Amino acid sequence: MRPQEEHPTATSAPPPRWVVRAAQLITLLALPTGLWRLAMVCGFPSGYTEAGFVPFDTLGSKLWMLTLSVACELLALLSLGLVRPWGETVPRWIPVIGGRPVRPLAAVVPAAAGALALTALWAAMPLWWTYPHPDMTPAGHLLVGVIYQPLVLWGPLLGAVTVSYYRRTRGSRTAHTRLSNGAYEHAVTRERRNRVRTHGHRRCSWSQPVIHRVTSHMREERRAAGQGGCPGQTCEIPGKETREGVVRARFHQRR
């Protein structure tokens, strides 16, 4: 069984405590709105009037609200990767790329783009109460405004966590490159040694047929003369014993 290849990794400094708290808070920001949509999937009006809830009581709307709730929570959970080890090294249970170090830009660029998009998306949410919503009850209007307000913090918090991640991993990129170059040099040296050993083995194995033909020819000559095999020949396998057998056979032939 071929051993699993080890990839060099470079550890970065641990994240500050406030960054960890911010990443954990992001996972909670999308939870109230997700639960509110799930209640609508189950058939509860959740603040809408009877007429206003009719468009949401269809199969397509329920599938959309369910998908949106799950996707938002999964995206929020991804922010934990910016403060956890699996955000710097791919978990080993993932096929093909498991155990490989994560390139900082591969995490920073999507996270920064997401922070900008979320900031722009929810920037107008504080103005919720200034717009009329005739399809909602007064209590529902207040409830939806309250549970959606925390989403305004999602973009700025994700941006702060992303900046912290970039600062922590920026120094580890140089270390990772240095480790990668060292591993490459080690692999090249090991390959050269293997080539030398293989070449030496081939050189020895190339001489084996020659020695075998010499010993076989002398043995046939001795048998043709009626004297049996070569005296002193101990082995036909190329090596020290075979060479000694050839010398002894030549000595007896001269006598």
N, C-alpha and C positions, 0 to 999 in steps of 0.2 A: 504494500500500500504506500503510495507516494505521500510523504509528509506535506502538511499544509505550509505554504509559503508564508513567511513572516514579513511584515511590512514595517519599516521604521516609523515610529511615531514620536512626536514632540509634544510634551505636555506644556500647557500654558498655566498662568497664574489662576487661582480660583476666583470666581466672580465675587464682587462685593455683596454684602448681605442685602443691601437695598435693591440691587439688580435681581437677586433671587426672589425677593418679595414682589417686585414689579412683574416678573414673569409668571409667578403664581397668581397674582391678581388678574392678569389678562385672561387666564382660564376661567375665572369667575364672572367676568364682565358679560360674556355671551350666554351665560346660563339662564338668567331670568327670562330673556326673550325666547330662548329655545323652549323652556317649559311652557311659556304662554302659547307658542305656536303648537306644541304637542297637545295642549288642552283643546285647541281648536280642531286638531285632527281627530280627537276623540269625540267631537260633537258638541263641546261647550261653546257658547257664544263668545265668552272671554271679553266682555265689554261692548260687543256690537249689538245693535238692535236686531229684531227678528228679520227685518227686511235687509239690513246691512250684512247679515251673516249668510244670506243665501248664496252669494258668489263663492264663499269659502267652504260651502257644504257639498262640493263636488269631488269626485275621485281625483281628477287632475290637480285641483287645488290642494287636496290633502297630501298627495304625493310630493308636490312642490314644497309645501311647508315642512314635511318630514325630512326631505333631502336638505333643505336649507338649514334646518336646525342642526342636523348631524354634521354638515360640512362646516358650519361656523364654529362648532365646538372643536372639531378636529383641527381646524386652522389655529384656533386659540391654543390648543395643546402643543402645537408645533413650536410655539415660542419657548417652551421649556427646553428645547434642544439648544438654545443659546446659552443656557446656564448649566447644562448637564453634560457628562462625558460623551454621551452618544451624539452630541452636536459637534464633537471634534474627531471622534473615531466611529466609523460605521459599525453597528453591532455585528458580531460574528455570525449570528443566526441568519443574516440576510445573504442570499446566494450571490456568488461572483464577487461582490465588492465588500463582503464582510471582513472586518478587521483593517480596512484601509483608512488612512487619515482623510478627514474631510477638508477640502480646500476652503480657506476662509471666505473667499469671494463667492463660492458656490452657496454659502449660507447668507452672506451679507447682502448680496445684490437682491435676491428675492425678498428678504426681510425688509430691506429699505424701501423697495417698491411697494410692498404691502403696507408699510407704515404710512407712506405718502397717500396711497389710495384710500386707506381707512380714515385718515385725517380729513381728506376732502369729502368723503362720503357722509360722514356724520358731523360735519362742521355746523350744519344748519339745524341740528337736532334740538338745541336749546330754544329754538323758535317754534317748537311744536305747539305750544298753547296759544300762539297768536293766530293760528289757522283754524277755521271752523271745520268740524267733522260731524256732519249731520247723521251719518250712518252709525254713530257710536252714542252710548249713553254718557251722561256726565261722569259717572264713576269710571266707566271704561276709558273715557278721554283722559282722565287723570291717571289711571293705572298705566296705560300705554306710555304716556309721557314720562312717568317715573321709571319704568323698567328699561326704557330705551336711552335715558340720559347717560348711564355709565358707559355706553358704547363710544361716547365722545372721547373718552380717555384711552381707548384701544390703540389708536394710531400713535399718539405721543409716547405712551408707555413702550410700545413695540420699537419705536425709533430709539428711545433711550437704551433699551436692552441691546439693540443692534449695535449702537455705537460702542457700548461697553464690550460686547463680544469682539468687535473689530480691533479695539485697542488691546485686548488680552491676547488675541491670536496673531496680531501683526508681528510680534517678536518671535512667535513660534514658527513662522513661515521660513525665516532664515535658518532656524535650527533644523526644521524638517528638510530643507534643501541640503544642509550640511550632512545630515544623517543619510539622506538618499545617495549623495555622492560617495560617502564612505561605504555604504552597502554595495554600490556599483563597483567600486574599486576592489572590494573584497571578493565579489563574484567573478571579476575578471581574473584576479590572481588565482582563485580556486580553479577556474577553467583552464588556465595555463598549466597549472600543476597536473590536472587530469590529462591534458594533451601530452605532456612529457611522459607520464606513466604509461599512457596508451601507446605512445610511439616506442618506448622501450620494450613493452610487451610484444608489439608487433615485430620489432627487430629480432627478438629472441625466437618468436614463433616462426619467422621466415627461415631461420637456420635449421629448424627441426627436420624438414623433408630432406635436406642435404645429408645430414648425419644418418637418417634412416636409410637412404639409398646406399650409402657407403657400407653400412653394416650388413644390409641385405645382400649386396653384391659379394662381399667377402664370405658370407655364410654359404652362398650358393657355390662359390669356388671350392670351398672346403668340402662340401657335400659331393661335388663332382669328382674330387680326388679320393673319395671314400674315407675321409677322416672325420666325418660328422660336422657338428657345428663349430663355431669359433670358440676355442678355449678361452676361458676367462671372461666371455661376454655375459654380463649379468642382467642387462635390461635393454630393451629396444626403445624405451621412452627417452627422448633427448634430455640430456642432463649430464651430471658429473660422472655417473656410473657408466653411461654409454660411451663417453669419451675415453674413459679408462679401458673399457672393453675393446675399443678400436685400437688403442695403442698395444694392448696385450696380443690382439690377433695379428697385428703386423709383426710383432716380435717373434711369435711362433711361426709365422709364415717364412720369415728369413731363416730361421733354424731349419 
